[in-house]
């Protein structure tokens, strides 16, 4: 024990930017590997611990002063190896079967590792420590507002969606907004967005969630009452044919399946909504229609046809939004490793030139002719003489 403490003290004679503990002594040791990474946030430094099992990674943050104690606790009688890096030195500590300690070091420039480790924490809009009831119910936050380790990816995804909306919202000083969320489902994101608008942005919003499942709608309305989200309510209805006679400033659709996204976009256009945020899903329409002679290489293989069809579908949607006066972007919503349905359409009402509108429409018509497809959104807009 004393020999191990002396070796650790030698390592900590320099500021350590990363430590990796590995090579566990027996199968009963819970974690396969443990990383300690120096982080910086708000001009203060701390260590983030990453503990790896076969299937999960657990995170924990600790103060610098507690690092030595934590290292000794983890390595003693549990692991045979420790590697550590400072700005200029690489340390390698090994423990023999008999418990003998071997410590070596090598001088060298660890600049790349320093830059990587010292990246500042991302400044999320929904910060850890906030008491956000929907995130607690979702199991993303504890009751104290701490992110649950296994839900960290979900936490980042929710923040990413809020950030994309925030980028658009902060362009104007909105005092009130009417928002429709089509296909809201269990509505975790709907509740989170209501919190963002009312509690963070201090915007007076009227928010309506729409879904086909009666039990889901009933439960969501009960939750809204429990949170005292007075201007948030949920209605039973289909995206196709939903009637709303008042103004709508923002339309949100998250994973509305296949042509349901088209009907949601069509409604948003008819309402002359200021903003549209849509994450499409299950783009089957093009895949069932696509047929081309000159570019048959794109339809020769099923998986290629499916992916090309999905990308074409969203490209056409984006162009058609431009045709009716929306500045449109296709953004990566989440990392494709988490879901292939990772494209978000963000559109805002703008003064588009006629030349841009005409070019966008011509591109759609050229694609339709080449691949023999007939997009639902195009037909809806054409019937209303909007394109």
ZAMARGU-4260 file (C-alpha; in steps of 0.2 Angstrom, whole numbers, plus 5000, padded with zeros to 4 digits):
<rodrens>
0) 5000/5000/5000 | 5014/5012/5005 | 5023/5008/4989 | 5008/5011/4978 | 5005/5028/4987
5) 5023/5033/4984 | 5022/5029/4965 | 5006/5039/4964 | 5014/5054/4972 | 5028/5053/4959
10) 5015/5053/4945 | 5006/5068/4953 | 5021/5078/4955 | 5015/5085/4938 | 4998/5090/4932
15) 4990/5075/4925 | 4978/5077/4910 | 4973/5059/4908 | 4974/5042/4917 | 4969/5025/4912
20) 4967/5011/4924 | 4966/4994/4916 | 4970/4975/4916 | 4958/4970/4931 | 4965/4957/4943
25) 4949/4945/4942 | 4932/4944/4935 | 4924/4950/4951 | 4930/4968/4947 | 4915/4977/4940
30) 4924/4989/4928 | 4935/4983/4913 | 4943/5000/4912 | 4942/5017/4921 | 4947/5034/4913
35) 4951/5050/4922 | 4951/5065/4911 | 4955/5083/4915 | 4941/5095/4910 | 4939/5114/4911
40) 4922/5123/4914 | 4920/5141/4919 | 4938/5143/4921 | 4939/5129/4934 | 4946/5112/4932
45) 4940/5095/4937 | 4941/5077/4932 | 4928/5067/4923 | 4928/5048/4927 | 4923/5036/4914
50) 4919/5018/4920 | 4917/5005/4907 | 4908/4988/4909 | 4904/4976/4895 | 4889/4986/4889
55) 4889/5003/4898 | 4899/5018/4902 | 4896/5027/4919 | 4901/5045/4921 | 4906/5054/4937
60) 4914/5071/4940 | 4926/5074/4955 | 4936/5089/4961 | 4955/5089/4958 | 4959/5087/4976
65) 4950/5070/4977 | 4959/5062/4962 | 4974/5054/4972 | 4962/5046/4984 | 4950/5040/4971
70) 4964/5033/4960 | 4971/5023/4975 | 4954/5017/4980 | 4951/5010/4962 | 4968/5002/4959
75) 4971/4994/4975 | 4968/4975/4974 | 4958/4978/4958 | 4969/4982/4943 | 4987/4978/4937
80) 4991/4993/4926 | 4989/5012/4926 | 4995/5024/4912 | 4995/5043/4915 | 5000/5058/4904
85) 5005/5076/4909 | 5010/5089/4896 | 5027/5082/4895 | 5028/5065/4903 | 5020/5048/4900
90) 5020/5037/4916 | 5017/5018/4916 | 5013/5009/4932 | 5012/4990/4933 | 5008/4979/4948
95) 5015/4961/4948 | 5005/4946/4954 | 5015/4947/4970 | 5010/4966/4972 | 5027/4973/4967
100) 5026/4990/4960 | 5035/4995/4944 | 5034/5013/4938 | 5042/5020/4922 | 5041/5037/4913
105) 5045/5044/4896 | 5047/5062/4891 | 5038/5068/4876 | 5026/5081/4870 | 5008/5077/4874
110) 5001/5093/4866 | 4987/5084/4856 | 4981/5075/4871 | 4981/5091/4881 | 4970/5100/4868
115) 4958/5086/4867 | 4956/5084/4886 | 4955/5103/4890 | 4940/5106/4878 | 4928/5116/4888
120) 4911/5108/4893 | 4897/5112/4880 | 4886/5126/4887 | 4869/5117/4885 | 4853/5127/4886
125) 4845/5114/4897 | 4858/5114/4910 | 4862/5100/4923 | 4855/5106/4940 | 4839/5114/4933
130) 4823/5106/4940 | 4814/5102/4924 | 4800/5090/4928 | 4798/5082/4911 | 4816/5077/4911
135) 4814/5070/4928 | 4799/5060/4922 | 4808/5054/4907 | 4822/5047/4918 | 4835/5059/4911
140) 4837/5069/4927 | 4837/5064/4945 | 4825/5074/4956 | 4841/5084/4960 | 4843/5089/4942
145) 4858/5078/4939 | 4860/5069/4922 | 4858/5050/4924 | 4873/5042/4917 | 4864/5030/4905
150) 4853/5044/4898 | 4867/5056/4894 | 4865/5053/4875 | 4846/5057/4877 | 4851/5073/4886
155) 4862/5078/4872 | 4849/5074/4859 | 4835/5084/4868 | 4847/5099/4870 | 4852/5098/4851
160) 4834/5099/4846 | 4831/5114/4858 | 4847/5122/4851 | 4841/5121/4833 | 4825/5130/4838
165) 4834/5143/4849 | 4845/5148/4834 | 4829/5153/4825 | 4820/5160/4840 | 4834/5172/4845
170) 4833/5181/4828 | 4817/5190/4833 | 4811/5196/4850 | 4795/5186/4851 | 4783/5190/4865
175) 4770/5177/4861 | 4769/5161/4850 | 4756/5149/4845 | 4764/5132/4842 | 4757/5115/4835
180) 4766/5099/4838 | 4759/5086/4826 | 4761/5067/4831 | 4767/5072/4848 | 4766/5054/4855
185) 4770/5053/4874 | 4775/5072/4872 | 4791/5072/4882 | 4799/5084/4870 | 4783/5094/4869
190) 4784/5097/4888 | 4803/5101/4887 | 4799/5114/4874 | 4785/5122/4884 | 4797/5123/4898
195) 4811/5131/4887 | 4799/5144/4879 | 4790/5149/4896 | 4803/5147/4909 | 4819/5151/4899
200) 4814/5162/4885 | 4800/5170/4895 | 4789/5169/4879 | 4770/5168/4882 | 4765/5153/4871
205) 4750/5143/4867 | 4755/5125/4863 | 4744/5111/4856 | 4749/5093/4854 | 4740/5082/4842
210) 4740/5063/4841 | 4729/5048/4836 | 4730/5039/4853 | 4716/5044/4865 | 4724/5036/4880
215) 4740/5046/4876 | 4731/5062/4874 | 4722/5060/4891 | 4738/5056/4900 | 4747/5071/4892
220) 4733/5083/4897 | 4734/5076/4915 | 4753/5079/4916 | 4751/5097/4909 | 4739/5100/4923
225) 4750/5093/4936 | 4765/5103/4930 | 4753/5119/4929 | 4758/5121/4911 | 4742/5131/4909
230) 4744/5135/4890 | 4748/5118/4885 | 4735/5106/4880 | 4733/5090/4869 | 4720/5085/4856
235) 4715/5069/4847 | 4716/5071/4829 | 4724/5066/4812 | 4737/5077/4804 | 4728/5075/4788
240) 4713/5086/4789 | 4716/5094/4806 | 4707/5111/4806 | 4713/5126/4816 | 4706/5143/4812
245) 4718/5154/4822 | 4736/5160/4817 | 4750/5147/4820 | 4767/5154/4822 | 4777/5137/4823
250) 4774/5119/4818 | 4784/5105/4825 | 4784/5087/4818 | 4795/5074/4826 | 4795/5057/4817
255) 4779/5059/4808 | 4778/5043/4798 | 4779/5043/4779 | 4767/5056/4771 | 4761/5062/4788
260) 4776/5073/4787 | 4769/5080/4770 | 4752/5084/4777 | 4760/5093/4792 | 4771/5103/4781
265) 4756/5107/4770 | 4746/5113/4785 | 4760/5124/4791 | 4761/5132/4774 | 4742/5135/4773
270) 4743/5143/4790 | 4758/5154/4784 | 4768/5148/4799 | 4783/5158/4803 | 4794/5143/4808
275) 4793/5124/4804 | 4804/5111/4812 | 4802/5093/4806 | 4811/5077/4808 | 4804/5065/4795
280) 4803/5046/4797 | 4799/5031/4786 | 4800/5039/4769 | 4792/5025/4760 | 4783/5034/4746
285) 4797/5037/4734 | 4804/5020/4738 | 4788/5012/4731 | 4787/5023/4715 | 4805/5026/4710
290) 4810/5020/4693 | 4823/5026/4681 | 4832/5020/4666 | 4847/5031/4664 | 4851/5030/4683
295) 4846/5012/4687 | 4862/5010/4697 | 4853/5019/4711 | 4838/5007/4711 | 4848/4991/4707
300) 4852/4987/4725 | 4838/4988/4738 | 4847/4996/4752 | 4854/5009/4741 | 4837/5013/4733
305) 4829/5014/4751 | 4842/5027/4757 | 4842/5037/4740 | 4823/5038/4741 | 4823/5044/4759
310) 4836/5058/4754 | 4827/5063/4739 | 4810/5064/4749 | 4818/5077/4761 | 4827/5086/4747
315) 4810/5088/4738 | 4802/5094/4754 | 4815/5107/4757 | 4814/5113/4739 | 4795/5114/4740
320) 4796/5125/4756 | 4808/5136/4746 | 4795/5137/4732 | 4782/5144/4744 | 4794/5157/4752
325) 4803/5148/4766 | 4822/5149/4769 | 4825/5130/4772 | 4840/5120/4779 | 4843/5102/4782
330) 4852/5099/4798 | 4859/5084/4807 | 4848/5082/4822 | 4858/5068/4831 | 4873/5057/4827
335) 4869/5044/4813 | 4876/5031/4825 | 4861/5033/4836 | 4848/5034/4822 | 4848/5034/4803
340) 4833/5046/4805 | 4844/5060/4809 | 4839/5074/4797 | 4829/5089/4803 | 4821/5101/4791
345) 4821/5119/4798 | 4811/5132/4788 | 4808/5150/4792 | 4796/5162/4782 | 4807/5174/4771
350) 4807/5185/4756 | 4813/5173/4743 | 4816/5180/4726 | 4806/5173/4712 | 4822/5167/4703
355) 4826/5156/4718 | 4808/5150/4719 | 4808/5145/4701 | 4824/5136/4702 | 4819/5126/4717
360) 4803/5121/4708 | 4812/5116/4692 | 4824/5105/4702 | 4809/5096/4709 | 4801/5094/4692
365) 4817/5087/4685 | 4819/5074/4699 | 4801/5069/4697 | 4803/5066/4678 | 4819/5057/4680
370) 4814/5045/4693 | 4795/5044/4690 | 4790/5050/4707 | 4774/5059/4712 | 4777/5067/4730
375) 4762/5070/4741 | 4767/5088/4746 | 4769/5093/4728 | 4752/5087/4723 | 4744/5095/4739
380) 4752/5112/4734 | 4749/5110/4716 | 4730/5107/4719 | 4730/5124/4729 | 4739/5132/4715
385) 4754/5136/4727 | 4767/5129/4715
</rodrens>
